[in-house]
Amino acid sequence: MTTQIAPLQKVIQTLLEVDAVRNITETSPKGAETKIGQKIRPDACRIKDTPPFIVLEVADEDTLPDLDGVNGDGTAQMLVICVGAKRETTVEIANAVDTILNNYRGTVAGTQIQHCLRRGPARGYEPPQDDGDESHGFYISLRYDVMFTAGVT
């Protein structure tokens, strides 16, 4: 019997890959419409990603030992960074994410989430670095405390 811990980022990404999040659309100043679609990224956005998108970071993760050693239980602090070119879109993304994740309990991809509790948002604005920079925008960083048990095979 081996314990396999699925990366928590993938578990959270799976939870967020629903139409309520993927279909959030933003219109650029040039008139082009962009959906989040599949732009839910672990660790960092891709160079060519333009808002809106979501970045998932594990700020801290720890396994909880029992008398027999590691049993698959763990805790983590998860950051979900919601980015949009407009403040309104960023708030819409953060609200959709929080509706799904805050107080979530359930099993995803073989990992049981005992609780997922929001601990507070941080807000900010990333200014453009040059005239052609389209990666700037507003962001809301949501921090969640997650307690989970990885599947045992």
N, C-alpha and C positions, 0 to 999 in steps of 0.2 A: 504494500500500500504506500503510494507516494502522494505527497501534498503538492498541488500545483496552484500557485498564486497567480491569477490573471492580473495583468497590470491594471491598477485601479483607474488609470486614465482611460483605458479601453472600455471599462465598465461604465464610467460616467459618460463617455462619448456615445456608447450604445443607448443609454437612457435619453440623451439629447437628440438623437437622430430620429426625430418625429416631425411631422409636417408643421406643427405649431412653431417650431424653431426654424427648420430648414426653409420655410416659405416666407420668412421675414424679408421684405424687399426694401431697398433704399435706392432713390434716384439721385444720381450724381449731378453736380452743377452743369455737366455737359449733356444731361438728359438721359444717360444710359441707366437702365435698371439693373441692379445686382441683387441676387438672392444669397443668403448664407449657404444654401445647398449643402455641399459636403465640406465646407470650410470650417470644420470643427477639428482643431489641430492639437495634438499633444506637444507640450513644451514650447513651441514657437510657431508663428505663422510662416508661411512660405514667402519668399522674396516677392513673388508676383501677386500675392493675395492683396486685394483691395477691400476696404470695408464694404459690407459688414462681415465679420468673422468672429469666431470664439477660439480662445486658447485655453488649454487645460494644463495646469501645473500641479504636481504633488509637492507641497511645501515641506511636508514632514510625514514620514511613514514609519511605523514600528510594528513588529510582530509581538504578540503577547505570549510568553511561554507559560506552560503548565508544568506539572511535576514530571511529565514524560518528555519534555522538550517543547519545540515549537508545534503548535496544534493547528495553525492556519488562521487563528484569530489575529486581527490587527486593527490599528487605529491610524488615521491619517488626517492631515489638513490638506484640503484640496482647494486650489484657487481656480475659479472660472472667470476668465477675463473676457468681457463682452466689448467688442469694438465696433463703432459705427462712425461714419463721417459726420452724422448729425446727432445732436443730443437726444432728440426724440426717438430715433431708431435705436440708439444705445440703451435707452430706458426700456423700450419695447423688448429688446433682446433679453436684458437682465430680468425683466418681469416674467417672460416666458420660461427662462432657465430656472428662476426661483420657484415658480409654480410646480415644476417637475421635481426639483431636487430637495427643496426644504421640507423636512419631516418625512422624506422618502424612507420606506421600509419595503424590502422585497428581494427577489433573487434575479440576478442578471448575469448571463454568461458563466454560470456555475459559481458565482460569488454572491453570498447572502449579505445584504446590507441591513444591519440591525438598526442603525439610525444615520441620518444625514441632516445635520443641523447647521443653518446659516449663522455665522458669527459676526457678520457685519460687512458692509460694502465700503470700498474706497473708490472715489471718483477722480477723474482727471482729464487732461487734454494734452495730446502729443502734437506739437506744432509741426508743419511741414519743414523738411530739412533744406529743400531747394524748390524752385518753381515747378519742376516736373514731378515732385513727390506726391503720390496719391495714397501713401500708406499712413498719413496722419489721420487723426480723428479723436473722438471722445472715447473714453473707456470707463467701464465700471468693473471693478474686480470684486467678485463675491467669494468669501472664504467660508468653507464648510468643514465641520468636524465630522468625520465618517468613521463608524465602527463597522467592521466587516468580518466575515468568515469565508475564506477561500474554499472552493470545492475540493473534496478528497476523492481521488480515483482509485 
